[in-house]
Amino acid sequence: MYYSYILKSEKDGKFYYGSTQNIEERLKKHNKGDVKSTKGRRPLILHFIELHDSRSLAFQREQFYKSIDGYIFLKKEEII
């Protein structure tokens, strides 16, 4: 299984969008400082997660989150 996810920074309240096959390990890497884009925004919490059957579907969903339409959807559904 693959995941698309949203992390929330407890430091600045901003969101990070991603996808992975191992959500627990990925969250550890983010909080350890191994991910350049979130290193200065730690600690991070898992805010939202979706499960997908394929890597490509998880990545497509990540890209959707990052789009204007995705932002509108996430706001409308009160996810962010």
N, CA, C and O atoms as CSV, one atom per row, in Angstrom:
chain,resi,resn,atom,element,x,y,z
A,1,MET,N,N,0.838,-1.184,0.000
A,1,MET,CA,C,0.000,0.000,0.000
A,1,MET,C,C,0.884,1.249,0.000
A,1,MET,O,O,2.030,1.230,0.448
A,2,TYR,N,N,0.315,2.315,-0.512
A,2,TYR,CA,C,1.014,3.596,-0.593
A,2,TYR,C,C,0.133,4.668,0.040
A,2,TYR,O,O,-1.089,4.533,0.114
A,3,TYR,N,N,0.773,5.713,0.484
A,3,TYR,CA,C,0.058,6.764,1.200
A,3,TYR,C,C,0.347,8.135,0.602
A,3,TYR,O,O,1.467,8.420,0.179
A,4,SER,N,N,-0.665,8.965,0.573
A,4,SER,CA,C,-0.464,10.405,0.387
A,4,SER,C,C,-0.791,10.992,1.759
A,4,SER,O,O,-1.704,10.532,2.446
A,5,TYR,N,N,-0.031,12.012,2.142
A,5,TYR,CA,C,-0.178,12.506,3.502
A,5,TYR,C,C,0.041,14.007,3.595
A,5,TYR,O,O,0.622,14.636,2.711
A,6,ILE,N,N,-0.444,14.552,4.695
A,6,ILE,CA,C,-0.225,15.964,5.002
A,6,ILE,C,C,0.342,16.023,6.411
A,6,ILE,O,O,-0.229,15.469,7.351
A,7,LEU,N,N,1.467,16.697,6.542
A,7,LEU,CA,C,2.067,16.931,7.848
A,7,LEU,C,C,1.805,18.371,8.241
A,7,LEU,O,O,1.689,19.247,7.384
A,8,LYS,N,N,1.714,18.610,9.527
A,8,LYS,CA,C,1.557,19.970,10.036
A,8,LYS,C,C,2.713,20.264,10.980
A,8,LYS,O,O,3.020,19.477,11.875
A,9,SER,N,N,3.344,21.404,10.766
A,9,SER,CA,C,4.439,21.831,11.617
A,9,SER,C,C,3.881,22.383,12.919
A,9,SER,O,O,3.021,23.264,12.909
A,10,GLU,N,N,4.367,21.871,14.026
A,10,GLU,CA,C,3.964,22.417,15.322
A,10,GLU,C,C,4.706,23.718,15.601
A,10,GLU,O,O,4.332,24.470,16.501
A,11,LYS,N,N,5.746,23.980,14.839
A,11,LYS,CA,C,6.530,25.206,15.019
A,11,LYS,C,C,5.847,26.410,14.372
A,11,LYS,O,O,5.703,27.458,15.001
A,12,ASP,N,N,5.424,26.258,13.107
A,12,ASP,CA,C,4.858,27.405,12.399
A,12,ASP,C,C,3.435,27.185,11.883
A,12,ASP,O,O,2.852,28.097,11.296
A,13,GLY,N,N,2.868,25.997,12.088
A,13,GLY,CA,C,1.496,25.726,11.687
A,13,GLY,C,C,1.291,25.490,10.202
A,13,GLY,O,O,0.155,25.338,9.753
A,14,LYS,N,N,2.379,25.456,9.427
A,14,LYS,CA,C,2.268,25.240,7.986
A,14,LYS,C,C,2.196,23.756,7.665
A,14,LYS,O,O,2.544,22.902,8.481
A,15,PHE,N,N,1.731,23.473,6.440
A,15,PHE,CA,C,1.520,22.103,6.002
A,15,PHE,C,C,2.574,21.669,4.995
A,15,PHE,O,O,3.130,22.488,4.264
A,16,TYR,N,N,2.838,20.364,4.970
A,16,TYR,CA,C,3.731,19.740,3.999
A,16,TYR,C,C,2.968,18.574,3.391
A,16,TYR,O,O,2.336,17.803,4.113
A,17,TYR,N,N,3.020,18.439,2.081
A,17,TYR,CA,C,2.302,17.389,1.366
A,17,TYR,C,C,3.298,16.394,0.796
A,17,TYR,O,O,4.321,16.791,0.238
A,18,GLY,N,N,3.009,15.097,0.932
A,18,GLY,CA,C,3.928,14.091,0.422
A,18,GLY,C,C,3.235,12.782,0.140
A,18,GLY,O,O,2.028,12.635,0.333
A,19,SER,N,N,4.041,11.818,-0.330
A,19,SER,CA,C,3.556,10.457,-0.562
A,19,SER,C,C,4.698,9.494,-0.253
A,19,SER,O,O,5.873,9.836,-0.387
A,20,THR,N,N,4.330,8.281,0.163
A,20,THR,CA,C,5.330,7.301,0.571
A,20,THR,C,C,4.716,5.913,0.639
A,20,THR,O,O,3.497,5.751,0.582
A,21,GLN,N,N,5.578,4.918,0.763
A,21,GLN,CA,C,5.093,3.552,0.975
A,21,GLN,C,C,5.102,3.206,2.469
A,21,GLN,O,O,4.303,2.383,2.914
A,22,ASN,N,N,5.986,3.818,3.234
A,22,ASN,CA,C,6.097,3.526,4.655
A,22,ASN,C,C,5.905,4.816,5.446
A,22,ASN,O,O,6.857,5.571,5.641
A,23,ILE,N,N,4.700,5.069,5.895
A,23,ILE,CA,C,4.363,6.341,6.535
A,23,ILE,C,C,5.083,6.525,7.872
A,23,ILE,O,O,5.500,7.636,8.197
A,24,GLU,N,N,5.232,5.456,8.644
A,24,GLU,CA,C,5.900,5.582,9.947
A,24,GLU,C,C,7.360,5.999,9.777
A,24,GLU,O,O,7.843,6.901,10.462
A,25,GLU,N,N,8.050,5.334,8.860
A,25,GLU,CA,C,9.463,5.640,8.616
A,25,GLU,C,C,9.625,7.043,8.026
A,25,GLU,O,O,10.560,7.764,8.373
A,26,ARG,N,N,8.721,7.420,7.145
A,26,ARG,CA,C,8.806,8.750,6.529
A,26,ARG,C,C,8.614,9.852,7.575
A,26,ARG,O,O,9.325,10.856,7.547
A,27,LEU,N,N,7.676,9.678,8.481
A,27,LEU,CA,C,7.447,10.657,9.541
A,27,LEU,C,C,8.687,10.770,10.437
A,27,LEU,O,O,9.067,11.869,10.842
A,28,LYS,N,N,9.312,9.631,10.742
A,28,LYS,CA,C,10.546,9.648,11.532
A,28,LYS,C,C,11.635,10.457,10.828
A,28,LYS,O,O,12.334,11.247,11.462
A,29,LYS,N,N,11.775,10.257,9.511
A,29,LYS,CA,C,12.791,10.998,8.750
A,29,LYS,C,C,12.520,12.497,8.773
A,29,LYS,O,O,13.440,13.302,8.913
A,30,HIS,N,N,11.262,12.860,8.635
A,30,HIS,CA,C,10.913,14.284,8.695
A,30,HIS,C,C,11.298,14.869,10.053
A,30,HIS,O,O,11.913,15.933,10.118
A,31,ASN,N,N,10.947,14.194,11.111
A,31,ASN,CA,C,11.190,14.714,12.455
A,31,ASN,C,C,12.645,14.600,12.896
A,31,ASN,O,O,13.070,15.296,13.818
A,32,LYS,N,N,13.397,13.741,12.257
A,32,LYS,CA,C,14.822,13.603,12.553
A,32,LYS,C,C,15.635,14.709,11.879
A,32,LYS,O,O,16.763,14.991,12.283
A,33,GLY,N,N,15.051,15.338,10.844
A,33,GLY,CA,C,15.755,16.387,10.119
A,33,GLY,C,C,16.400,15.903,8.842
A,33,GLY,O,O,17.206,16.621,8.249
A,34,ASP,N,N,16.063,14.697,8.401
A,34,ASP,CA,C,16.641,14.125,7.183
A,34,ASP,C,C,15.991,14.629,5.903
A,34,ASP,O,O,16.475,14.327,4.812
A,35,VAL,N,N,14.903,15.392,6.009
A,35,VAL,CA,C,14.206,15.918,4.838
A,35,VAL,C,C,14.445,17.423,4.795
A,35,VAL,O,O,13.993,18.163,5.669
A,36,LYS,N,N,15.161,17.861,3.769
A,36,LYS,CA,C,15.600,19.258,3.669
A,36,LYS,C,C,14.448,20.254,3.778
A,36,LYS,O,O,14.573,21.272,4.460
A,37,SER,N,N,13.336,19.973,3.117
A,37,SER,CA,C,12.237,20.941,3.064
A,37,SER,C,C,11.492,21.102,4.391
A,37,SER,O,O,10.778,22.088,4.574
A,38,THR,N,N,11.643,20.162,5.311
A,38,THR,CA,C,10.944,20.277,6.592
A,38,THR,C,C,11.896,20.377,7.784
A,38,THR,O,O,11.450,20.464,8.928
A,39,LYS,N,N,13.170,20.365,7.527
A,39,LYS,CA,C,14.170,20.341,8.604
A,39,LYS,C,C,13.988,21.496,9.596
A,39,LYS,O,O,14.082,21.290,10.806
A,40,GLY,N,N,13.734,22.686,9.101
A,40,GLY,CA,C,13.596,23.851,9.965
A,40,GLY,C,C,12.199,24.047,10.524
A,40,GLY,O,O,11.944,25.033,11.216
A,41,ARG,N,N,11.292,23.130,10.239
A,41,ARG,CA,C,9.893,23.284,10.670
A,41,ARG,C,C,9.476,22.228,11.682
A,41,ARG,O,O,8.288,22.075,11.968
A,42,ARG,N,N,10.436,21.508,12.218
A,42,ARG,CA,C,10.155,20.445,13.192
A,42,ARG,C,C,9.727,21.028,14.530
A,42,ARG,O,O,10.111,22.147,14.869
A,43,PRO,N,N,8.940,20.287,15.287
A,43,PRO,CA,C,8.407,18.943,15.041
A,43,PRO,C,C,7.181,18.982,14.133
A,43,PRO,O,O,6.469,19.982,14.046
A,44,LEU,N,N,6.968,17.864,13.468
A,44,LEU,CA,C,5.834,17.713,12.553
A,44,LEU,C,C,4.926,16.596,13.053
A,44,LEU,O,O,5.384,15.600,13.613
A,45,ILE,N,N,3.636,16.786,12.837
A,45,ILE,CA,C,2.668,15.747,13.192
A,45,ILE,C,C,1.925,15.322,11.932
A,45,ILE,O,O,1.769,16.102,10.993
A,46,LEU,N,N,1.473,14.085,11.927
A,46,LEU,CA,C,0.677,13.575,10.814
A,46,LEU,C,C,-0.720,14.165,10.949
A,46,LEU,O,O,-1.439,13.874,11.905
A,47,HIS,N,N,-1.099,15.001,9.979
A,47,HIS,CA,C,-2.367,15.724,10.032
A,47,HIS,C,C,-3.473,15.000,9.265
A,47,HIS,O,O,-4.632,15.006,9.680
A,48,PHE,N,N,-3.101,14.373,8.132
A,48,PHE,CA,C,-4.088,13.733,7.258
A,48,PHE,C,C,-3.382,12.672,6.431
A,48,PHE,O,O,-2.226,12.838,6.042
A,49,ILE,N,N,-4.088,11.579,6.166
A,49,ILE,CA,C,-3.498,10.482,5.395
A,49,ILE,C,C,-4.568,9.823,4.525
A,49,ILE,O,O,-5.725,9.704,4.929
A,50,GLU,N,N,-4.167,9.398,3.328
A,50,GLU,CA,C,-5.029,8.616,2.436
A,50,GLU,C,C,-4.245,7.398,1.968
A,50,GLU,O,O,-3.040,7.479,1.731
A,51,LEU,N,N,-4.923,6.289,1.839
A,51,LEU,CA,C,-4.334,5.031,1.411
A,51,LEU,C,C,-4.642,4.801,-0.070
A,51,LEU,O,O,-5.756,5.052,-0.530
A,52,HIS,N,N,-3.618,4.312,-0.823
A,52,HIS,CA,C,-3.778,4.078,-2.264
A,52,HIS,C,C,-3.202,2.718,-2.637
A,52,HIS,O,O,-2.339,2.183,-1.941
A,53,ASP,N,N,-3.694,2.166,-3.749
A,53,ASP,CA,C,-3.235,0.859,-4.220
A,53,ASP,C,C,-1.912,0.905,-4.971
A,53,ASP,O,O,-1.226,-0.111,-5.085
A,54,SER,N,N,-1.548,2.078,-5.485
A,54,SER,CA,C,-0.315,2.163,-6.266
A,54,SER,C,C,0.462,3.435,-5.938
A,54,SER,O,O,-0.089,4.417,-5.439
A,55,ARG,N,N,1.748,3.383,-6.232
A,55,ARG,CA,C,2.617,4.536,-6.016
A,55,ARG,C,C,2.165,5.711,-6.876
A,55,ARG,O,O,2.172,6.855,-6.421
A,56,SER,N,N,1.774,5.433,-8.108
A,56,SER,CA,C,1.381,6.507,-9.010
A,56,SER,C,C,0.119,7.221,-8.521
A,56,SER,O,O,0.015,8.440,-8.656
A,57,LEU,N,N,-0.832,6.486,-7.960
A,57,LEU,CA,C,-2.039,7.121,-7.420
A,57,LEU,C,C,-1.705,7.993,-6.209
A,57,LEU,O,O,-2.246,9.090,-6.068
A,58,ALA,N,N,-0.824,7.516,-5.343
A,58,ALA,CA,C,-0.420,8.300,-4.174
A,58,ALA,C,C,0.287,9.581,-4.618
A,58,ALA,O,O,0.047,10.652,-4.060
A,59,PHE,N,N,1.163,9.467,-5.628
A,59,PHE,CA,C,1.881,10.637,-6.118
A,59,PHE,C,C,0.929,11.629,-6.796
A,59,PHE,O,O,1.066,12.840,-6.626
A,60,GLN,N,N,-0.030,11.114,-7.558
A,60,GLN,CA,C,-1.020,11.988,-8.194
A,60,GLN,C,C,-1.817,12.762,-7.149
A,60,GLN,O,O,-2.108,13.944,-7.331
A,61,ARG,N,N,-2.162,12.098,-6.069
A,61,ARG,CA,C,-2.916,12.757,-5.008
A,61,ARG,C,C,-2.058,13.820,-4.328
A,61,ARG,O,O,-2.554,14.899,-4.005
A,62,GLU,N,N,-0.772,13.524,-4.109
A,62,GLU,CA,C,0.156,14.518,-3.554
A,62,GLU,C,C,0.194,15.752,-4.448
A,62,GLU,O,O,0.129,16.879,-3.957
A,63,GLN,N,N,0.298,15.545,-5.746
A,63,GLN,CA,C,0.330,16.666,-6.680
A,63,GLN,C,C,-0.983,17.442,-6.655
A,63,GLN,O,O,-0.984,18.665,-6.789
A,64,PHE,N,N,-2.090,16.743,-6.487
A,64,PHE,CA,C,-3.385,17.407,-6.379
A,64,PHE,C,C,-3.417,18.310,-5.149
A,64,PHE,O,O,-3.876,19.449,-5.231
A,65,TYR,N,N,-2.932,17.812,-4.005
A,65,TYR,CA,C,-2.892,18.639,-2.793
A,65,TYR,C,C,-2.152,19.942,-3.041
A,65,TYR,O,O,-2.525,20.988,-2.510
A,66,LYS,N,N,-1.113,19.874,-3.841
A,66,LYS,CA,C,-0.249,21.034,-4.089
A,66,LYS,C,C,-0.824,22.006,-5.116
A,66,LYS,O,O,-0.291,23.101,-5.298
A,67,SER,N,N,-1.902,21.617,-5.785
A,67,SER,CA,C,-2.514,22.466,-6.808
A,67,SER,C,C,-3.534,23.427,-6.191
A,67,SER,O,O,-3.932,23.271,-5.037
A,68,ILE,N,N,-3.946,24.413,-6.971
A,68,ILE,CA,C,-4.984,25.349,-6.520
A,68,ILE,C,C,-6.294,24.606,-6.257
A,68,ILE,O,O,-6.951,24.840,-5.243
A,69,ASP,N,N,-6.665,23.719,-7.166
A,69,ASP,CA,C,-7.899,22.941,-6.970
A,69,ASP,C,C,-7.810,22.085,-5.710
A,69,ASP,O,O,-8.792,21.946,-4.982
A,70,GLY,N,N,-6.639,21.512,-5.454
A,70,GLY,CA,C,-6.437,20.714,-4.256
A,70,GLY,C,C,-6.550,21.558,-3.002
A,70,GLY,O,O,-7.163,21.135,-2.021
A,71,TYR,N,N,-5.965,22.750,-3.023
A,71,TYR,CA,C,-6.051,23.664,-1.889
A,71,TYR,C,C,-7.509,24.007,-1.594
A,71,TYR,O,O,-7.934,23.999,-0.438
A,72,ILE,N,N,-8.262,24.305,-2.633
A,72,ILE,CA,C,-9.686,24.632,-2.468
A,72,ILE,C,C,-10.437,23.437,-1.884
A,72,ILE,O,O,-11.256,23.593,-0.979
A,73,PHE,N,N,-10.154,22.249,-2.404
A,73,PHE,CA,C,-10.784,21.034,-1.893
A,73,PHE,C,C,-10.454,20.808,-0.410
A,73,PHE,O,O,-11.346,20.534,0.393
A,74,LEU,N,N,-9.181,20.924,-0.060
A,74,LEU,CA,C,-8.753,20.711,1.326
A,74,LEU,C,C,-9.386,21.723,2.276
A,74,LEU,O,O,-9.742,21.379,3.403
A,75,LYS,N,N,-9.526,22.963,1.827
A,75,LYS,CA,C,-10.189,23.992,2.647
A,75,LYS,C,C,-11.682,23.689,2.775
A,75,LYS,O,O,-12.243,23.768,3.868
A,76,LYS,N,N,-12.323,23.344,1.661
A,76,LYS,CA,C,-13.757,23.090,1.657
A,76,LYS,C,C,-14.104,21.908,2.568
A,76,LYS,O,O,-15.111,21.935,3.275
A,77,GLU,N,N,-13.264,20.881,2.543
A,77,GLU,CA,C,-13.498,19.701,3.376
A,77,GLU,C,C,-12.987,19.883,4.803
A,77,GLU,O,O,-13.070,18.973,5.627
A,78,GLU,N,N,-12.460,21.068,5.078
A,78,GLU,CA,C,-11.917,21.432,6.396
A,78,GLU,C,C,-10.824,20.476,6.857
A,78,GLU,O,O,-10.735,20.111,8.030
A,79,ILE,N,N,-9.990,20.082,5.885
A,79,ILE,CA,C,-8.837,19.228,6.174
A,79,ILE,C,C,-7.663,20.113,6.617
A,79,ILE,O,O,-6.883,19.755,7.499
A,80,ILE,N,N,-7.571,21.269,5.976
A,80,ILE,CA,C,-6.538,22.243,6.392
A,80,ILE,C,C,-7.229,23.542,6.774
A,80,ILE,O,O,-6.565,24.505,7.156
